[in-house]
Every structure is written in C-alpha cells, then in structure tokens.
C-alpha cells in the first residue's frame, strides 16, 4: 500500500452499533405497543461497520474496480 491505515478519532464501531441499536430498540418498543409481544434485538458491530461501506461496495459492484485510498474524506 501507499501508506499505513488512516486513523479515525472515534471508535466508529461503537458509535454506529449504538445508533443501530437505538433504532432497533425503538422499533421493538413500537411493535410491542401494537402487538403486545416483545422482540429480540441483536446488533452486531461488524454488520454496522459494513453498512458504512455502501459507497465503496456499490462502486465495486457497478464497475468492478477496487476503490482507491481516499484518506479521511468521503469519496
């Protein structure tokens, strides 16, 4: 590679998984209010991080080209 990995200031996995968990909990509470039945909520940190890669994965799927390094900016 042209350099080491780009560092981020925050633990994105924790932040994004927390956001996804809050959405899932809100949805589960809404469903419980409507149906009277509880829900099982499971949030995986890895899956939450993969969801952030949608731009790179879309580019790879559409063009077949591997995205290049962009540092801390959005492509």
mmJSON file of the N, C-alpha and C atoms, coordinates in Angstrom:
{"data_MODEL":{"atom_site":{
"group_PDB":["ATOM","ATOM","ATOM","ATOM","ATOM","ATOM","ATOM","ATOM","ATOM","ATOM","ATOM","ATOM","ATOM","ATOM","ATOM","ATOM","ATOM","ATOM","ATOM","ATOM","ATOM","ATOM","ATOM","ATOM","ATOM","ATOM","ATOM","ATOM","ATOM","ATOM","ATOM","ATOM","ATOM","ATOM","ATOM","ATOM","ATOM","ATOM","ATOM","ATOM","ATOM","ATOM","ATOM","ATOM","ATOM","ATOM","ATOM","ATOM","ATOM","ATOM","ATOM","ATOM","ATOM","ATOM","ATOM","ATOM","ATOM","ATOM","ATOM","ATOM","ATOM","ATOM","ATOM","ATOM","ATOM","ATOM","ATOM","ATOM","ATOM","ATOM","ATOM","ATOM","ATOM","ATOM","ATOM","ATOM","ATOM","ATOM","ATOM","ATOM","ATOM","ATOM","ATOM","ATOM","ATOM","ATOM","ATOM","ATOM","ATOM","ATOM","ATOM","ATOM","ATOM","ATOM","ATOM","ATOM","ATOM","ATOM","ATOM","ATOM","ATOM","ATOM","ATOM","ATOM","ATOM","ATOM","ATOM","ATOM","ATOM","ATOM","ATOM","ATOM","ATOM","ATOM","ATOM","ATOM","ATOM","ATOM","ATOM","ATOM","ATOM","ATOM","ATOM","ATOM","ATOM","ATOM","ATOM","ATOM","ATOM","ATOM","ATOM","ATOM","ATOM","ATOM","ATOM","ATOM","ATOM","ATOM","ATOM","ATOM","ATOM","ATOM","ATOM","ATOM","ATOM","ATOM","ATOM","ATOM","ATOM","ATOM","ATOM","ATOM","ATOM","ATOM","ATOM","ATOM","ATOM","ATOM","ATOM","ATOM","ATOM","ATOM","ATOM","ATOM","ATOM","ATOM","ATOM","ATOM","ATOM","ATOM","ATOM","ATOM","ATOM","ATOM","ATOM","ATOM","ATOM","ATOM","ATOM","ATOM","ATOM","ATOM","ATOM","ATOM","ATOM","ATOM","ATOM","ATOM","ATOM","ATOM","ATOM","ATOM","ATOM","ATOM","ATOM","ATOM","ATOM","ATOM","ATOM","ATOM","ATOM","ATOM","ATOM","ATOM","ATOM","ATOM","ATOM","ATOM","ATOM","ATOM","ATOM","ATOM","ATOM","ATOM","ATOM","ATOM","ATOM","ATOM","ATOM","ATOM","ATOM","ATOM","ATOM","ATOM","ATOM"],
"id":[1,2,3,4,5,6,7,8,9,10,11,12,13,14,15,16,17,18,19,20,21,22,23,24,25,26,27,28,29,30,31,32,33,34,35,36,37,38,39,40,41,42,43,44,45,46,47,48,49,50,51,52,53,54,55,56,57,58,59,60,61,62,63,64,65,66,67,68,69,70,71,72,73,74,75,76,77,78,79,80,81,82,83,84,85,86,87,88,89,90,91,92,93,94,95,96,97,98,99,100,101,102,103,104,105,106,107,108,109,110,111,112,113,114,115,116,117,118,119,120,121,122,123,124,125,126,127,128,129,130,131,132,133,134,135,136,137,138,139,140,141,142,143,144,145,146,147,148,149,150,151,152,153,154,155,156,157,158,159,160,161,162,163,164,165,166,167,168,169,170,171,172,173,174,175,176,177,178,179,180,181,182,183,184,185,186,187,188,189,190,191,192,193,194,195,196,197,198,199,200,201,202,203,204,205,206,207,208,209,210,211,212,213,214,215,216,217,218,219,220,221,222,223,224,225],
"type_symbol":["N","C","C","N","C","C","N","C","C","N","C","C","N","C","C","N","C","C","N","C","C","N","C","C","N","C","C","N","C","C","N","C","C","N","C","C","N","C","C","N","C","C","N","C","C","N","C","C","N","C","C","N","C","C","N","C","C","N","C","C","N","C","C","N","C","C","N","C","C","N","C","C","N","C","C","N","C","C","N","C","C","N","C","C","N","C","C","N","C","C","N","C","C","N","C","C","N","C","C","N","C","C","N","C","C","N","C","C","N","C","C","N","C","C","N","C","C","N","C","C","N","C","C","N","C","C","N","C","C","N","C","C","N","C","C","N","C","C","N","C","C","N","C","C","N","C","C","N","C","C","N","C","C","N","C","C","N","C","C","N","C","C","N","C","C","N","C","C","N","C","C","N","C","C","N","C","C","N","C","C","N","C","C","N","C","C","N","C","C","N","C","C","N","C","C","N","C","C","N","C","C","N","C","C","N","C","C","N","C","C","N","C","C","N","C","C","N","C","C","N","C","C","N","C","C"],
"label_atom_id":["N","CA","C","N","CA","C","N","CA","C","N","CA","C","N","CA","C","N","CA","C","N","CA","C","N","CA","C","N","CA","C","N","CA","C","N","CA","C","N","CA","C","N","CA","C","N","CA","C","N","CA","C","N","CA","C","N","CA","C","N","CA","C","N","CA","C","N","CA","C","N","CA","C","N","CA","C","N","CA","C","N","CA","C","N","CA","C","N","CA","C","N","CA","C","N","CA","C","N","CA","C","N","CA","C","N","CA","C","N","CA","C","N","CA","C","N","CA","C","N","CA","C","N","CA","C","N","CA","C","N","CA","C","N","CA","C","N","CA","C","N","CA","C","N","CA","C","N","CA","C","N","CA","C","N","CA","C","N","CA","C","N","CA","C","N","CA","C","N","CA","C","N","CA","C","N","CA","C","N","CA","C","N","CA","C","N","CA","C","N","CA","C","N","CA","C","N","CA","C","N","CA","C","N","CA","C","N","CA","C","N","CA","C","N","CA","C","N","CA","C","N","CA","C","N","CA","C","N","CA","C","N","CA","C","N","CA","C","N","CA","C","N","CA","C","N","CA","C","N","CA","C","N","CA","C","N","CA","C","N","CA","C"],
"label_alt_id":[null,null,null,null,null,null,null,null,null,null,null,null,null,null,null,null,null,null,null,null,null,null,null,null,null,null,null,null,null,null,null,null,null,null,null,null,null,null,null,null,null,null,null,null,null,null,null,null,null,null,null,null,null,null,null,null,null,null,null,null,null,null,null,null,null,null,null,null,null,null,null,null,null,null,null,null,null,null,null,null,null,null,null,null,null,null,null,null,null,null,null,null,null,null,null,null,null,null,null,null,null,null,null,null,null,null,null,null,null,null,null,null,null,null,null,null,null,null,null,null,null,null,null,null,null,null,null,null,null,null,null,null,null,null,null,null,null,null,null,null,null,null,null,null,null,null,null,null,null,null,null,null,null,null,null,null,null,null,null,null,null,null,null,null,null,null,null,null,null,null,null,null,null,null,null,null,null,null,null,null,null,null,null,null,null,null,null,null,null,null,null,null,null,null,null,null,null,null,null,null,null,null,null,null,null,null,null,null,null,null,null,null,null,null,null,null,null,null,null,null,null,null,null,null,null],
"label_comp_id":["UNK","UNK","UNK","UNK","UNK","UNK","UNK","UNK","UNK","UNK","UNK","UNK","UNK","UNK","UNK","UNK","UNK","UNK","UNK","UNK","UNK","UNK","UNK","UNK","UNK","UNK","UNK","UNK","UNK","UNK","UNK","UNK","UNK","UNK","UNK","UNK","UNK","UNK","UNK","UNK","UNK","UNK","UNK","UNK","UNK","UNK","UNK","UNK","UNK","UNK","UNK","UNK","UNK","UNK","UNK","UNK","UNK","UNK","UNK","UNK","UNK","UNK","UNK","UNK","UNK","UNK","UNK","UNK","UNK","UNK","UNK","UNK","UNK","UNK","UNK","UNK","UNK","UNK","UNK","UNK","UNK","UNK","UNK","UNK","UNK","UNK","UNK","UNK","UNK","UNK","UNK","UNK","UNK","UNK","UNK","UNK","UNK","UNK","UNK","UNK","UNK","UNK","UNK","UNK","UNK","UNK","UNK","UNK","UNK","UNK","UNK","UNK","UNK","UNK","UNK","UNK","UNK","UNK","UNK","UNK","UNK","UNK","UNK","UNK","UNK","UNK","UNK","UNK","UNK","UNK","UNK","UNK","UNK","UNK","UNK","UNK","UNK","UNK","UNK","UNK","UNK","UNK","UNK","UNK","UNK","UNK","UNK","UNK","UNK","UNK","UNK","UNK","UNK","UNK","UNK","UNK","UNK","UNK","UNK","UNK","UNK","UNK","UNK","UNK","UNK","UNK","UNK","UNK","UNK","UNK","UNK","UNK","UNK","UNK","UNK","UNK","UNK","UNK","UNK","UNK","UNK","UNK","UNK","UNK","UNK","UNK","UNK","UNK","UNK","UNK","UNK","UNK","UNK","UNK","UNK","UNK","UNK","UNK","UNK","UNK","UNK","UNK","UNK","UNK","UNK","UNK","UNK","UNK","UNK","UNK","UNK","UNK","UNK","UNK","UNK","UNK","UNK","UNK","UNK","UNK","UNK","UNK","UNK","UNK","UNK"],
"label_asym_id":["A","A","A","A","A","A","A","A","A","A","A","A","A","A","A","A","A","A","A","A","A","A","A","A","A","A","A","A","A","A","A","A","A","A","A","A","A","A","A","A","A","A","A","A","A","A","A","A","A","A","A","A","A","A","A","A","A","A","A","A","A","A","A","A","A","A","A","A","A","A","A","A","A","A","A","A","A","A","A","A","A","A","A","A","A","A","A","A","A","A","A","A","A","A","A","A","A","A","A","A","A","A","A","A","A","A","A","A","A","A","A","A","A","A","A","A","A","A","A","A","A","A","A","A","A","A","A","A","A","A","A","A","A","A","A","A","A","A","A","A","A","A","A","A","A","A","A","A","A","A","A","A","A","A","A","A","A","A","A","A","A","A","A","A","A","A","A","A","A","A","A","A","A","A","A","A","A","A","A","A","A","A","A","A","A","A","A","A","A","A","A","A","A","A","A","A","A","A","A","A","A","A","A","A","A","A","A","A","A","A","A","A","A","A","A","A","A","A","A","A","A","A","A","A","A"],
"label_entity_id":["1","1","1","1","1","1","1","1","1","1","1","1","1","1","1","1","1","1","1","1","1","1","1","1","1","1","1","1","1","1","1","1","1","1","1","1","1","1","1","1","1","1","1","1","1","1","1","1","1","1","1","1","1","1","1","1","1","1","1","1","1","1","1","1","1","1","1","1","1","1","1","1","1","1","1","1","1","1","1","1","1","1","1","1","1","1","1","1","1","1","1","1","1","1","1","1","1","1","1","1","1","1","1","1","1","1","1","1","1","1","1","1","1","1","1","1","1","1","1","1","1","1","1","1","1","1","1","1","1","1","1","1","1","1","1","1","1","1","1","1","1","1","1","1","1","1","1","1","1","1","1","1","1","1","1","1","1","1","1","1","1","1","1","1","1","1","1","1","1","1","1","1","1","1","1","1","1","1","1","1","1","1","1","1","1","1","1","1","1","1","1","1","1","1","1","1","1","1","1","1","1","1","1","1","1","1","1","1","1","1","1","1","1","1","1","1","1","1","1","1","1","1","1","1","1"],
"label_seq_id":[1,1,1,2,2,2,3,3,3,4,4,4,5,5,5,6,6,6,7,7,7,8,8,8,9,9,9,10,10,10,11,11,11,12,12,12,13,13,13,14,14,14,15,15,15,16,16,16,17,17,17,18,18,18,19,19,19,20,20,20,21,21,21,22,22,22,23,23,23,24,24,24,25,25,25,26,26,26,27,27,27,28,28,28,29,29,29,30,30,30,31,31,31,32,32,32,33,33,33,34,34,34,35,35,35,36,36,36,37,37,37,38,38,38,39,39,39,40,40,40,41,41,41,42,42,42,43,43,43,44,44,44,45,45,45,46,46,46,47,47,47,48,48,48,49,49,49,50,50,50,51,51,51,52,52,52,53,53,53,54,54,54,55,55,55,56,56,56,57,57,57,58,58,58,59,59,59,60,60,60,61,61,61,62,62,62,63,63,63,64,64,64,65,65,65,66,66,66,67,67,67,68,68,68,69,69,69,70,70,70,71,71,71,72,72,72,73,73,73,74,74,74,75,75,75],
"pdbx_PDB_ins_code":[null,null,null,null,null,null,null,null,null,null,null,null,null,null,null,null,null,null,null,null,null,null,null,null,null,null,null,null,null,null,null,null,null,null,null,null,null,null,null,null,null,null,null,null,null,null,null,null,null,null,null,null,null,null,null,null,null,null,null,null,null,null,null,null,null,null,null,null,null,null,null,null,null,null,null,null,null,null,null,null,null,null,null,null,null,null,null,null,null,null,null,null,null,null,null,null,null,null,null,null,null,null,null,null,null,null,null,null,null,null,null,null,null,null,null,null,null,null,null,null,null,null,null,null,null,null,null,null,null,null,null,null,null,null,null,null,null,null,null,null,null,null,null,null,null,null,null,null,null,null,null,null,null,null,null,null,null,null,null,null,null,null,null,null,null,null,null,null,null,null,null,null,null,null,null,null,null,null,null,null,null,null,null,null,null,null,null,null,null,null,null,null,null,null,null,null,null,null,null,null,null,null,null,null,null,null,null,null,null,null,null,null,null,null,null,null,null,null,null,null,null,null,null,null,null],
"Cartn_x":[0.826,0.0,0.856,0.213,0.92,1.172,0.692,0.88,0.103,0.234,-0.481,-1.97,-2.712,-4.143,-4.415,-5.505,-5.922,-6.586,-6.161,-6.735,-7.972,-8.919,-10.101,-10.05,-10.726,-10.696,-11.578,-12.66,-13.61,-13.629,-14.239,-14.474,-15.777,-15.669,-16.865,-17.746,-17.142,-17.937,-18.881,-18.378,-19.224,-20.334,-19.979,-20.972,-22.075,-21.679,-22.664,-23.514,-22.902,-23.682,-24.674,-24.28,-25.195,-26.373,-26.116,-27.201,-28.139,-27.575,-28.411,-29.206,-28.587,-29.287,-30.451,-30.252,-31.348,-32.51,-32.217,-33.288,-34.02,-33.256,-33.866,-34.714,-34.234,-34.998,-36.279,-36.186,-37.384,-38.398,-37.928,-38.826,-39.452,-38.663,-39.183,-40.235,-40.0,-40.987,-42.272,-42.128,-43.303,-44.093,-43.398,-44.068,-44.744,-44.094,-44.701,-45.987,-45.966,-47.16,-48.319,-48.0,-49.046,-49.511,-48.589,-48.93,-48.991,-48.368,-48.317,-47.235,-46.455,-45.388,-44.027,-43.089,-41.734,-40.946,-39.792,-38.906,-37.503,-36.748,-35.341,-34.514,-33.663,-32.831,-31.382,-30.761,-29.366,-28.666,-27.657,-26.921,-25.456,-24.93,-23.527,-22.706,-21.622,-20.771,-20.171,-19.782,-19.207,-20.22,-21.463,-22.502,-22.771,-22.736,-22.944,-21.837,-20.597,-19.488,-19.555,-19.986,-20.126,-21.174,-22.218,-23.255,-22.673,-21.59,-20.951,-20.179,-19.898,-19.093,-19.919,-21.169,-22.077,-21.544,-20.885,-20.369,-19.284,-18.338,-17.25,-17.765,-18.678,-19.223,-20.058,-20.798,-21.586,-20.678,-19.605,-18.648,-18.013,-17.619,-17.014,-18.001,-19.25,-20.259,-20.573,-20.669,-21.053,-19.939,-18.691,-17.603,-16.609,-16.577,-15.596,-14.222,-14.072,-12.787,-12.726,-11.582,-11.396,-11.245,-11.971,-11.828,-10.428,-9.905,-8.584,-8.659,-7.512,-7.444,-7.858,-8.677,-9.134,-8.805,-8.158,-7.83,-9.07,-9.202,-10.326,-11.511,-11.485,-12.599,-13.554,-14.739,-15.76,-15.537,-15.691,-15.462,-16.512],
"Cartn_y":[-1.215,0.0,1.259,2.371,3.65,4.23,3.588,4.088,3.237,3.58,2.845,3.175,2.48,2.741,4.151,4.726,6.036,5.874,6.659,6.565,7.458,7.023,7.838,8.281,9.368,9.905,9.156,8.604,7.916,6.431,5.674,4.259,4.155,4.173,4.191,2.971,1.831,0.627,0.794,1.357,1.584,2.582,3.676,4.713,4.21,3.595,3.151,2.013,1.077,-0.01,0.548,1.573,2.205,2.864,3.528,4.147,3.077,2.019,0.937,0.278,0.122,-0.473,0.405,1.722,2.61,2.514,2.391,2.214,0.896,-0.161,-1.477,-1.485,-0.844,-0.783,0.011,1.138,1.93,1.138,0.404,-0.427,-1.534,-2.14,-3.213,-2.677,-1.499,-0.904,-0.546,-0.032,0.289,-0.981,-2.047,-3.319,-3.885,-3.764,-4.263,-3.503,-2.207,-1.385,-1.818,-2.188,-2.58,-4.013,-4.918,-6.346,-6.936,-6.264,-6.817,-7.871,-8.136,-9.139,-8.458,-9.004,-8.472,-8.923,-8.344,-8.674,-8.926,-9.714,-9.964,-9.01,-8.221,-7.254,-7.725,-7.851,-8.271,-7.332,-6.633,-5.7,-6.117,-6.373,-6.765,-5.553,-5.295,-4.157,-4.291,-5.494,-5.711,-5.368,-5.836,-5.55,-4.052,-3.364,-1.916,-1.221,-1.68,-1.076,-1.394,-2.595,-2.944,-2.05,-1.688,-0.799,0.561,0.972,2.245,2.171,0.982,0.804,0.79,1.229,1.1,1.806,2.949,3.662,2.847,2.341,1.557,0.256,-0.41,-1.665,-1.44,-0.34,-0.024,0.24,0.983,1.263,-0.021,-0.892,-2.164,-3.014,-3.075,-3.875,-3.31,-1.99,-1.358,-1.372,-1.163,-1.01,-2.163,-2.927,-3.997,-3.504,-2.186,-1.609,-1.436,-1.764,-1.555,-0.065,0.459,1.882,2.171,3.327,3.719,4.308,4.609,5.205,6.672,7.105,8.497,9.212,8.54,9.171,9.361,10.536,10.811,11.464,11.59,12.249,11.223,11.691,10.829,10.799,9.619,9.569,10.343],
"Cartn_z":[0.0,0.0,0.0,-0.246,-0.303,1.076,2.106,3.464,4.439,5.691,6.727,6.733,7.559,7.646,8.156,7.697,8.181,9.537,10.492,11.838,11.925,12.721,12.994,14.447,14.749,16.095,17.072,16.592,17.46,17.132,18.014,17.741,16.956,15.639,14.797,15.009,15.28,15.512,16.679,17.772,18.944,18.641,17.974,17.685,16.761,15.66,14.676,15.225,15.93,16.531,17.547,18.291,19.237,18.546,17.428,16.662,16.123,15.539,15.021,16.142,17.311,18.454,18.885,18.889,19.288,18.306,17.016,16.029,16.264,16.518,16.738,18.008,19.054,20.304,20.104,19.42,19.128,18.324,17.327,16.516,17.345,18.229,19.082,20.052,20.605,21.512,20.775,19.563,18.753,18.435,18.063,17.761,19.004,20.16,21.396,21.717,21.472,21.719,20.82,19.59,18.636,18.821,19.167,19.195,20.595,21.565,22.913,23.094,22.057,22.117,22.06,22.815,22.821,21.596,21.409,20.292,20.826,20.1,20.401,19.545,20.16,19.439,19.49,18.327,18.224,17.245,17.706,16.858,16.847,15.656,15.512,15.083,15.779,15.466,14.062,13.685,12.352,11.263,11.431,10.44,10.334,11.462,11.452,10.664,10.821,10.085,8.594,8.247,6.829,6.174,6.916,6.378,6.004,6.64,6.296,4.981,4.501,3.296,2.023,2.099,0.965,-0.284,-0.152,-1.32,-2.017,-1.262,-1.852,-2.451,-1.756,-2.273,-3.527,-3.575,-4.768,-5.956,-5.731,-6.797,-7.306,-6.412,-6.797,-7.594,-7.136,-7.828,-9.21,-9.321,-10.583,-11.617,-11.188,-12.149,-12.145,-11.062,-10.942,-10.523,-10.38,-9.992,-8.48,-7.91,-6.479,-6.198,-5.226,-4.89,-4.359,-4.692,-4.203,-2.806,-2.258,-0.927,-1.015,-0.055,-0.052,1.255,2.18,3.454,4.308,4.909,5.796,5.098,3.808,3.124,2.532,2.186,1.583,0.081,-0.546,-1.998,-2.728],
"occupancy":[1.0,1.0,1.0,1.0,1.0,1.0,1.0,1.0,1.0,1.0,1.0,1.0,1.0,1.0,1.0,1.0,1.0,1.0,1.0,1.0,1.0,1.0,1.0,1.0,1.0,1.0,1.0,1.0,1.0,1.0,1.0,1.0,1.0,1.0,1.0,1.0,1.0,1.0,1.0,1.0,1.0,1.0,1.0,1.0,1.0,1.0,1.0,1.0,1.0,1.0,1.0,1.0,1.0,1.0,1.0,1.0,1.0,1.0,1.0,1.0,1.0,1.0,1.0,1.0,1.0,1.0,1.0,1.0,1.0,1.0,1.0,1.0,1.0,1.0,1.0,1.0,1.0,1.0,1.0,1.0,1.0,1.0,1.0,1.0,1.0,1.0,1.0,1.0,1.0,1.0,1.0,1.0,1.0,1.0,1.0,1.0,1.0,1.0,1.0,1.0,1.0,1.0,1.0,1.0,1.0,1.0,1.0,1.0,1.0,1.0,1.0,1.0,1.0,1.0,1.0,1.0,1.0,1.0,1.0,1.0,1.0,1.0,1.0,1.0,1.0,1.0,1.0,1.0,1.0,1.0,1.0,1.0,1.0,1.0,1.0,1.0,1.0,1.0,1.0,1.0,1.0,1.0,1.0,1.0,1.0,1.0,1.0,1.0,1.0,1.0,1.0,1.0,1.0,1.0,1.0,1.0,1.0,1.0,1.0,1.0,1.0,1.0,1.0,1.0,1.0,1.0,1.0,1.0,1.0,1.0,1.0,1.0,1.0,1.0,1.0,1.0,1.0,1.0,1.0,1.0,1.0,1.0,1.0,1.0,1.0,1.0,1.0,1.0,1.0,1.0,1.0,1.0,1.0,1.0,1.0,1.0,1.0,1.0,1.0,1.0,1.0,1.0,1.0,1.0,1.0,1.0,1.0,1.0,1.0,1.0,1.0,1.0,1.0,1.0,1.0,1.0,1.0,1.0,1.0,1.0,1.0,1.0,1.0,1.0,1.0],
"B_iso_or_equiv":[0.0,0.0,0.0,0.0,0.0,0.0,0.0,0.0,0.0,0.0,0.0,0.0,0.0,0.0,0.0,0.0,0.0,0.0,0.0,0.0,0.0,0.0,0.0,0.0,0.0,0.0,0.0,0.0,0.0,0.0,0.0,0.0,0.0,0.0,0.0,0.0,0.0,0.0,0.0,0.0,0.0,0.0,0.0,0.0,0.0,0.0,0.0,0.0,0.0,0.0,0.0,0.0,0.0,0.0,0.0,0.0,0.0,0.0,0.0,0.0,0.0,0.0,0.0,0.0,0.0,0.0,0.0,0.0,0.0,0.0,0.0,0.0,0.0,0.0,0.0,0.0,0.0,0.0,0.0,0.0,0.0,0.0,0.0,0.0,0.0,0.0,0.0,0.0,0.0,0.0,0.0,0.0,0.0,0.0,0.0,0.0,0.0,0.0,0.0,0.0,0.0,0.0,0.0,0.0,0.0,0.0,0.0,0.0,0.0,0.0,0.0,0.0,0.0,0.0,0.0,0.0,0.0,0.0,0.0,0.0,0.0,0.0,0.0,0.0,0.0,0.0,0.0,0.0,0.0,0.0,0.0,0.0,0.0,0.0,0.0,0.0,0.0,0.0,0.0,0.0,0.0,0.0,0.0,0.0,0.0,0.0,0.0,0.0,0.0,0.0,0.0,0.0,0.0,0.0,0.0,0.0,0.0,0.0,0.0,0.0,0.0,0.0,0.0,0.0,0.0,0.0,0.0,0.0,0.0,0.0,0.0,0.0,0.0,0.0,0.0,0.0,0.0,0.0,0.0,0.0,0.0,0.0,0.0,0.0,0.0,0.0,0.0,0.0,0.0,0.0,0.0,0.0,0.0,0.0,0.0,0.0,0.0,0.0,0.0,0.0,0.0,0.0,0.0,0.0,0.0,0.0,0.0,0.0,0.0,0.0,0.0,0.0,0.0,0.0,0.0,0.0,0.0,0.0,0.0,0.0,0.0,0.0,0.0,0.0,0.0],
"pdbx_formal_charge":[null,null,null,null,null,null,null,null,null,null,null,null,null,null,null,null,null,null,null,null,null,null,null,null,null,null,null,null,null,null,null,null,null,null,null,null,null,null,null,null,null,null,null,null,null,null,null,null,null,null,null,null,null,null,null,null,null,null,null,null,null,null,null,null,null,null,null,null,null,null,null,null,null,null,null,null,null,null,null,null,null,null,null,null,null,null,null,null,null,null,null,null,null,null,null,null,null,null,null,null,null,null,null,null,null,null,null,null,null,null,null,null,null,null,null,null,null,null,null,null,null,null,null,null,null,null,null,null,null,null,null,null,null,null,null,null,null,null,null,null,null,null,null,null,null,null,null,null,null,null,null,null,null,null,null,null,null,null,null,null,null,null,null,null,null,null,null,null,null,null,null,null,null,null,null,null,null,null,null,null,null,null,null,null,null,null,null,null,null,null,null,null,null,null,null,null,null,null,null,null,null,null,null,null,null,null,null,null,null,null,null,null,null,null,null,null,null,null,null,null,null,null,null,null,null],
"auth_seq_id":[1,1,1,2,2,2,3,3,3,4,4,4,5,5,5,6,6,6,7,7,7,8,8,8,9,9,9,10,10,10,11,11,11,12,12,12,13,13,13,14,14,14,15,15,15,16,16,16,17,17,17,18,18,18,19,19,19,20,20,20,21,21,21,22,22,22,23,23,23,24,24,24,25,25,25,26,26,26,27,27,27,28,28,28,29,29,29,30,30,30,31,31,31,32,32,32,33,33,33,34,34,34,35,35,35,36,36,36,37,37,37,38,38,38,39,39,39,40,40,40,41,41,41,42,42,42,43,43,43,44,44,44,45,45,45,46,46,46,47,47,47,48,48,48,49,49,49,50,50,50,51,51,51,52,52,52,53,53,53,54,54,54,55,55,55,56,56,56,57,57,57,58,58,58,59,59,59,60,60,60,61,61,61,62,62,62,63,63,63,64,64,64,65,65,65,66,66,66,67,67,67,68,68,68,69,69,69,70,70,70,71,71,71,72,72,72,73,73,73,74,74,74,75,75,75],
"auth_comp_id":["UNK","UNK","UNK","UNK","UNK","UNK","UNK","UNK","UNK","UNK","UNK","UNK","UNK","UNK","UNK","UNK","UNK","UNK","UNK","UNK","UNK","UNK","UNK","UNK","UNK","UNK","UNK","UNK","UNK","UNK","UNK","UNK","UNK","UNK","UNK","UNK","UNK","UNK","UNK","UNK","UNK","UNK","UNK","UNK","UNK","UNK","UNK","UNK","UNK","UNK","UNK","UNK","UNK","UNK","UNK","UNK","UNK","UNK","UNK","UNK","UNK","UNK","UNK","UNK","UNK","UNK","UNK","UNK","UNK","UNK","UNK","UNK","UNK","UNK","UNK","UNK","UNK","UNK","UNK","UNK","UNK","UNK","UNK","UNK","UNK","UNK","UNK","UNK","UNK","UNK","UNK","UNK","UNK","UNK","UNK","UNK","UNK","UNK","UNK","UNK","UNK","UNK","UNK","UNK","UNK","UNK","UNK","UNK","UNK","UNK","UNK","UNK","UNK","UNK","UNK","UNK","UNK","UNK","UNK","UNK","UNK","UNK","UNK","UNK","UNK","UNK","UNK","UNK","UNK","UNK","UNK","UNK","UNK","UNK","UNK","UNK","UNK","UNK","UNK","UNK","UNK","UNK","UNK","UNK","UNK","UNK","UNK","UNK","UNK","UNK","UNK","UNK","UNK","UNK","UNK","UNK","UNK","UNK","UNK","UNK","UNK","UNK","UNK","UNK","UNK","UNK","UNK","UNK","UNK","UNK","UNK","UNK","UNK","UNK","UNK","UNK","UNK","UNK","UNK","UNK","UNK","UNK","UNK","UNK","UNK","UNK","UNK","UNK","UNK","UNK","UNK","UNK","UNK","UNK","UNK","UNK","UNK","UNK","UNK","UNK","UNK","UNK","UNK","UNK","UNK","UNK","UNK","UNK","UNK","UNK","UNK","UNK","UNK","UNK","UNK","UNK","UNK","UNK","UNK","UNK","UNK","UNK","UNK","UNK","UNK"],
"auth_asym_id":["A","A","A","A","A","A","A","A","A","A","A","A","A","A","A","A","A","A","A","A","A","A","A","A","A","A","A","A","A","A","A","A","A","A","A","A","A","A","A","A","A","A","A","A","A","A","A","A","A","A","A","A","A","A","A","A","A","A","A","A","A","A","A","A","A","A","A","A","A","A","A","A","A","A","A","A","A","A","A","A","A","A","A","A","A","A","A","A","A","A","A","A","A","A","A","A","A","A","A","A","A","A","A","A","A","A","A","A","A","A","A","A","A","A","A","A","A","A","A","A","A","A","A","A","A","A","A","A","A","A","A","A","A","A","A","A","A","A","A","A","A","A","A","A","A","A","A","A","A","A","A","A","A","A","A","A","A","A","A","A","A","A","A","A","A","A","A","A","A","A","A","A","A","A","A","A","A","A","A","A","A","A","A","A","A","A","A","A","A","A","A","A","A","A","A","A","A","A","A","A","A","A","A","A","A","A","A","A","A","A","A","A","A","A","A","A","A","A","A","A","A","A","A","A","A"],
"auth_atom_id":["N","CA","C","N","CA","C","N","CA","C","N","CA","C","N","CA","C","N","CA","C","N","CA","C","N","CA","C","N","CA","C","N","CA","C","N","CA","C","N","CA","C","N","CA","C","N","CA","C","N","CA","C","N","CA","C","N","CA","C","N","CA","C","N","CA","C","N","CA","C","N","CA","C","N","CA","C","N","CA","C","N","CA","C","N","CA","C","N","CA","C","N","CA","C","N","CA","C","N","CA","C","N","CA","C","N","CA","C","N","CA","C","N","CA","C","N","CA","C","N","CA","C","N","CA","C","N","CA","C","N","CA","C","N","CA","C","N","CA","C","N","CA","C","N","CA","C","N","CA","C","N","CA","C","N","CA","C","N","CA","C","N","CA","C","N","CA","C","N","CA","C","N","CA","C","N","CA","C","N","CA","C","N","CA","C","N","CA","C","N","CA","C","N","CA","C","N","CA","C","N","CA","C","N","CA","C","N","CA","C","N","CA","C","N","CA","C","N","CA","C","N","CA","C","N","CA","C","N","CA","C","N","CA","C","N","CA","C","N","CA","C","N","CA","C","N","CA","C","N","CA","C","N","CA","C","N","CA","C","N","CA","C"],
"pdbx_PDB_model_num":[1,1,1,1,1,1,1,1,1,1,1,1,1,1,1,1,1,1,1,1,1,1,1,1,1,1,1,1,1,1,1,1,1,1,1,1,1,1,1,1,1,1,1,1,1,1,1,1,1,1,1,1,1,1,1,1,1,1,1,1,1,1,1,1,1,1,1,1,1,1,1,1,1,1,1,1,1,1,1,1,1,1,1,1,1,1,1,1,1,1,1,1,1,1,1,1,1,1,1,1,1,1,1,1,1,1,1,1,1,1,1,1,1,1,1,1,1,1,1,1,1,1,1,1,1,1,1,1,1,1,1,1,1,1,1,1,1,1,1,1,1,1,1,1,1,1,1,1,1,1,1,1,1,1,1,1,1,1,1,1,1,1,1,1,1,1,1,1,1,1,1,1,1,1,1,1,1,1,1,1,1,1,1,1,1,1,1,1,1,1,1,1,1,1,1,1,1,1,1,1,1,1,1,1,1,1,1,1,1,1,1,1,1,1,1,1,1,1,1,1,1,1,1,1,1]
}}}
